[in-house]
Amino acid sequence: MSRPNTFRVLTFPVLMLIVVIMTACGGNTDEQTLFNKYFMSSKIADNLTLGNIATVSFDPTTEGQMLSFSIKLVGEEKSAPLMLKAGAEEIRRAVAAESEFTKSKKTFQDANDAAIERILKAEGKSQKLTGKDLEIQKAWTKWRDDAKAMSQKVSEVRKRGNEQRPVVEISILDQRNPIDVSAYDGEMTTKDVTIEGRVKPPTGDTAVRTYIFTMQRASLKNVNGKDQVGRWVITGRREAEK
């Protein structure tokens, strides 16, 4: 006996309702799990766990304790190329240039060792120099200024080249198979997550606050023949504008 058409008509909306309910219940599961761990670790000062999932904390002594929370919005994911590999090459070139500069500076210093010793003594006593010593002083002053500028440049290149490293290393971390993350091309994916929670401040009454957290995840290309996608890391936090 065939089933009535009314059964088929009713079945489809019911199934769609079930799918919608399951999707709503299962939404934000990854974010919920991560933030549960994040707030609990912050609350009990479990810095080891925090160090594996975040670069920012929710300090109970200043921010308070997150008693409960709900995820209100998960923003759009945006990806950009990782700069670690290019940064590592820039660092290598800067260090090599500094090394060559240091060798040249040492050659000049060795060739004018006695004069430089006199110059340093004279500078210490604020005495003026003349003749050949004055010429060497001018040259040695330039060498010292250039050395300072070179050191500053290398420091800036290192800082810029390693800016993404902490997040990438946390995201890709695998203690069983450690890798040099600067040896690979890849992407950094970023998204914002809006959270509303009941916060117990260090002093005063519990209040409802809304925060926007930034999450990032690194992916590396061709690691042992395949792409490697990391875990999400909490890298930023700001209180939402009221």
C-alpha positions as CSV (number, residue, x, y, z in Angstrom):
1,M,0.0,0.0,0.0
2,S,1.4,3.4,-0.9
3,R,1.8,6.0,1.8
4,P,-0.5,9.1,1.6
5,N,1.0,12.1,0.0
6,T,0.4,14.1,3.2
7,F,3.0,12.0,5.0
8,R,5.6,12.9,2.4
9,V,4.6,16.6,2.6
10,L,4.9,16.6,6.4
11,T,8.2,14.6,6.4
12,F,10.3,17.0,4.5
13,P,9.7,20.1,6.8
14,V,10.2,17.9,9.9
15,L,13.6,16.6,8.5
16,M,14.6,20.2,7.6
17,L,13.8,21.3,11.2
18,I,15.9,18.5,12.6
19,V,18.8,19.5,10.4
20,V,18.5,23.1,11.4
21,I,18.4,22.2,15.1
22,M,21.4,19.9,14.9
23,T,23.3,22.6,13.0
24,A,22.5,25.2,15.6
25,C,23.5,22.9,18.5
26,G,26.7,21.9,16.8
27,G,27.7,25.4,15.7
28,N,30.9,27.0,17.2
29,T,31.9,23.7,18.8
30,D,35.6,24.2,18.1
31,E,35.5,27.8,19.4
32,Q,33.4,26.7,22.5
33,T,35.9,24.0,23.4
34,L,38.9,26.3,22.9
35,F,37.4,29.1,25.0
36,N,36.3,26.8,27.8
37,K,39.9,25.7,28.1
38,Y,41.2,29.3,27.8
39,F,39.0,30.7,30.5
40,M,39.6,27.8,32.9
41,S,43.4,27.9,32.4
42,S,43.4,31.7,32.9
43,K,41.3,31.3,36.1
44,I,43.7,28.8,37.7
45,A,46.9,30.3,36.2
46,D,47.7,27.2,34.2
47,N,50.3,28.9,32.1
48,L,51.5,25.7,30.5
49,T,48.1,25.1,28.9
50,L,47.7,28.8,28.1
51,G,51.0,28.8,26.3
52,N,49.8,26.1,24.0
53,I,46.5,27.8,23.0
54,A,47.0,31.6,23.4
55,T,49.4,34.5,23.3
56,V,47.1,36.6,25.5
57,S,45.6,35.8,28.9
58,F,42.5,36.7,30.8
59,D,44.1,37.6,34.0
60,P,41.8,37.1,37.0
61,T,43.7,39.6,39.1
62,T,43.0,42.4,36.6
63,E,40.2,41.3,34.3
64,G,38.3,39.0,36.7
65,Q,37.0,35.5,36.3
66,M,34.8,34.4,33.4
67,L,31.9,32.6,35.1
68,S,30.0,31.7,32.0
69,F,29.9,32.8,28.4
70,S,28.3,32.4,25.0
71,I,29.6,32.9,21.6
72,K,27.6,35.5,19.8
73,L,29.4,35.8,16.5
74,V,32.2,34.1,14.6
75,G,33.6,36.5,12.0
76,E,34.7,35.8,8.5
77,E,38.1,34.1,8.0
78,K,40.7,36.1,6.2
79,S,44.0,34.6,5.0
80,A,47.3,36.2,4.1
81,P,50.7,34.7,3.1
82,L,53.1,33.9,5.9
83,M,56.3,36.0,5.8
84,L,58.5,33.8,8.0
85,K,60.4,32.2,5.1
86,A,61.0,35.5,3.4
87,G,61.8,37.0,6.8
88,A,64.4,34.3,7.6
89,E,66.1,35.1,4.3
90,E,66.1,38.8,5.0
91,I,67.6,38.1,8.5
92,R,70.3,35.9,6.9
93,R,71.3,38.7,4.5
94,A,71.3,41.3,7.2
95,V,73.5,39.2,9.5
96,A,75.9,38.4,6.7
97,A,76.2,42.1,5.9
98,E,76.8,42.9,9.5
99,S,79.5,40.2,9.7
100,E,81.3,41.7,6.6
101,F,81.0,45.2,8.1
102,T,82.5,44.0,11.4
103,K,85.4,42.4,9.6
104,S,86.2,45.7,7.8
105,K,85.8,47.7,11.0
106,K,88.2,45.3,12.7
107,T,90.7,45.7,9.9
108,F,90.7,49.4,10.2
109,Q,90.9,49.2,14.0
110,D,93.9,46.8,13.8
111,A,95.7,49.1,11.4
112,N,95.2,52.1,13.6
113,D,95.3,50.5,17.0
114,A,97.8,52.9,18.7
115,A,96.0,56.0,17.3
116,I,92.6,54.8,18.4
117,E,93.9,54.2,21.9
118,R,95.1,57.8,22.0
119,I,91.8,59.0,20.6
120,L,89.8,57.2,23.2
121,K,91.9,58.7,26.0
122,A,91.6,62.1,24.5
123,E,87.8,61.7,24.2
124,G,87.6,60.6,27.8
125,K,89.3,63.8,28.8
126,S,87.4,66.0,26.3
127,Q,90.6,66.9,24.6
128,K,90.8,68.1,21.0
129,L,93.0,66.3,18.5
130,T,95.0,67.5,15.6
131,G,96.8,66.2,12.5
132,K,96.7,62.5,11.7
133,D,95.0,61.6,14.9
134,L,92.1,64.0,14.1
135,E,91.7,62.4,10.7
136,I,91.6,58.9,12.2
137,Q,89.2,60.1,14.9
138,K,86.8,61.3,12.2
139,A,87.0,58.0,10.4
140,W,86.7,56.0,13.6
141,T,83.7,58.0,14.7
142,K,82.0,57.1,11.4
143,W,82.9,53.5,11.9
144,R,81.3,53.6,15.3
145,D,78.2,55.4,14.1
146,D,77.8,53.0,11.2
147,A,78.2,50.0,13.6
148,K,75.4,51.3,15.8
149,A,73.2,51.9,12.7
150,M,74.0,48.4,11.4
151,S,73.2,46.8,14.8
152,Q,69.9,48.7,14.9
153,K,69.0,47.6,11.4
154,V,69.7,43.9,12.1
155,S,67.6,44.2,15.3
156,E,64.7,45.6,13.3
157,V,65.0,42.9,10.6
158,R,65.0,40.2,13.2
159,K,61.9,41.6,14.9
160,R,60.1,42.0,11.6
161,G,61.2,38.6,10.3
162,N,60.1,36.8,13.5
163,E,56.9,38.7,14.2
164,Q,54.7,35.8,13.2
165,R,56.9,33.0,14.7
166,P,55.3,32.7,18.2
167,V,51.8,32.2,16.8
168,V,52.9,29.9,14.0
169,E,55.0,27.7,16.4
170,I,52.0,27.4,18.8
171,S,49.6,26.6,16.0
172,I,51.8,24.0,14.3
173,L,53.3,22.6,17.5
174,D,54.0,18.9,17.4
175,Q,56.6,17.9,20.0
176,R,57.0,14.5,18.3
177,N,57.9,16.0,15.0
178,P,59.4,19.5,15.6
179,I,60.1,21.5,12.5
180,D,61.7,24.9,11.6
181,V,58.5,26.8,10.7
182,S,60.6,29.5,8.9
183,A,61.6,26.9,6.2
184,Y,58.2,26.8,4.6
185,D,55.7,29.0,2.8
186,G,52.2,29.1,4.0
187,E,49.3,31.2,5.2
188,M,48.0,32.8,8.3
189,T,44.2,32.7,8.7
190,T,42.6,35.2,11.1
191,K,39.0,35.6,12.4
192,D,37.3,37.5,15.2
193,V,35.0,35.8,17.8
194,T,32.5,37.9,19.8
195,I,31.8,36.5,23.3
196,E,29.3,37.7,25.9
197,G,30.0,36.5,29.4
198,R,29.4,37.0,33.1
199,V,32.6,38.3,34.6
200,K,33.4,38.4,38.3
201,P,35.9,41.3,38.6
202,P,38.6,41.4,41.3
203,T,36.4,43.9,43.2
204,G,32.8,44.7,42.8
205,D,29.7,43.0,41.4
206,T,29.5,40.4,38.6
207,A,28.8,42.1,35.3
208,V,27.9,41.1,31.7
209,R,30.7,42.1,29.3
210,T,31.2,41.6,25.6
211,Y,34.7,40.9,24.2
212,I,36.0,40.5,20.7
213,F,38.8,37.9,20.5
214,T,41.1,37.4,17.6
215,M,42.0,33.9,16.6
216,Q,44.7,32.8,14.2
217,R,45.7,29.5,12.5
218,A,48.8,28.8,10.5
219,S,49.1,26.4,7.6
220,L,52.4,25.4,6.0
221,K,52.9,24.1,2.5
222,N,54.7,20.9,1.6
223,V,55.8,19.7,5.0
224,N,57.2,16.2,4.3
225,G,55.3,16.1,1.1
226,K,51.9,17.5,2.4
227,D,50.3,20.6,3.6
228,Q,50.1,21.0,7.4
229,V,47.2,22.9,9.0
230,G,47.7,24.1,12.5
231,R,45.3,24.6,15.4
232,W,43.5,27.9,16.3
233,V,45.4,30.2,18.7
234,I,43.8,33.1,20.6
235,T,46.1,36.0,19.8
236,G,44.1,39.2,20.7
237,R,41.4,40.5,23.0
238,R,39.5,43.8,23.2
239,E,36.3,44.8,25.0
240,A,33.5,45.5,22.5
241,E,32.3,49.1,22.2
242,K,29.1,49.7,24.0
